[in-house]
Amino acid sequence: MLKYVLLFLFNIAFVIIGIGRNLQALSQHRVSRFRAVTTIVLWVLVGLGLLFAEPIFRYLQINSLTDSTPLSLYDVVAITAGIFSVSMIFRLYSKVDRLEQRLDQLNRELSIRLSNKP
């Protein structure tokens, strides 16, 4: 039981930060509404998975869908690293997307300026 609580406590911060960043990006019009909603839904699903990790694991064991041992401390660290990686991937993807938009904007401005020269 303690391992599931640790799993939740270690990772809920990433979920909250992910949702907060998406809401902030949406309010600043840096991402589309569809993308923000999709990403927020993904983070909510990760949060629900963390919240119900123990009942899900018990269900899988009872129905013989997994033969793995109960959650170990290594599993907690590995899952935390995975969620942190997903958080970083979302963040880096957002930055690359913004840079691409900015590059397109600069390219358009440069094309307009060069076309206006005699």
Salt bridges, closest charged atoms under 4 A:
GLU54 OE2 - ARG58 NH2 3.27
ASP97 OD2 - ARG35 NH1 3.54
